[in-house]
Amino acid sequence: MSLTSYIGTERNILDETPQHCHTLKLPHPILTNAIWRSSGGWRGGLLATTLPILYRVEGGTVELERALDGLCKRASLAIQSVTPS
């Protein structure tokens, strides 16, 4: 199993074109501020947003599930805000 993640427009991975330069290859699905800055992703026209995943530990699994549901909703809203209808 690989954790390698790609960010950008999906393209034919067997083809090499100049547009492939606008795809980021990450060693894992977590994109930190340091990786984002060093990658120059903003220069390639990629957009980013921060999605917090804070929750009260005292709430146990119920609070964690609530936080994850909120994360998924915020991620969907962020995608919809930049995706043409």
C-alpha positions in Angstrom: 0.0 0.0 0.0 1.3 3.4 -0.9 0.5 6.7 0.8 1.8 8.7 -2.2 -0.8 11.4 -3.1 -1.1 13.6 -6.1 -2.6 17.1 -6.1 -3.8 18.7 -9.3 -5.7 17.9 -12.4 -5.8 14.2 -13.2 -3.9 13.3 -16.3 -2.7 10.2 -18.1 0.1 8.9 -15.9 1.7 7.1 -18.8 2.0 10.3 -20.8 4.5 13.1 -20.2 3.4 16.6 -21.1 4.2 20.1 -19.9 0.8 20.1 -18.1 2.1 17.4 -15.8 4.4 20.0 -14.2 1.3 21.4 -12.5 0.8 18.2 -10.4 2.3 17.8 -7.0 3.5 14.4 -5.8 3.4 14.1 -2.0 4.9 11.2 0.0 1.7 11.1 2.1 -1.8 12.6 2.1 -0.9 15.3 4.6 0.0 18.7 3.1 1.9 20.8 5.7 2.5 24.6 5.3 6.2 23.8 4.8 5.6 21.4 2.0 3.1 23.8 0.4 5.6 26.7 0.5 8.5 24.6 -0.8 6.5 23.1 -3.6 5.5 26.3 -5.2 1.9 24.9 -5.6 0.4 28.4 -5.5 2.4 29.3 -8.6 0.9 26.4 -10.4 -2.6 27.7 -9.9 -3.5 25.3 -7.2 -5.8 26.5 -4.4 -5.5 25.5 -0.7 -7.6 25.9 2.4 -7.1 25.0 6.0 -9.6 22.6 7.5 -9.4 22.3 11.3 -10.0 19.0 13.0 -10.1 20.1 16.6 -12.3 18.3 19.1 -12.6 17.8 22.9 -10.8 14.6 24.0 -13.1 14.3 27.0 -16.0 13.7 24.5 -14.4 10.4 23.4 -15.4 8.7 20.2 -18.7 10.6 19.9 -16.8 14.0 19.8 -14.3 12.6 17.4 -17.0 11.4 15.0 -18.7 14.8 15.2 -15.4 16.5 14.4 -14.8 14.1 11.4 -18.3 14.7 10.1 -17.7 18.5 10.3 -14.4 18.1 8.5 -16.1 16.2 5.6 -18.8 18.9 5.4 -16.2 21.7 5.4 -14.1 19.9 2.7 -17.2 19.4 0.5 -18.2 23.1 0.9 -14.6 24.2 0.0 -14.6 22.1 -3.1 -18.1 23.3 -4.2 -17.0 26.9 -3.7 -14.3 26.6 -6.4 -15.9 24.1 -8.7 -18.1 25.4 -11.5 -21.7 24.2 -11.4 
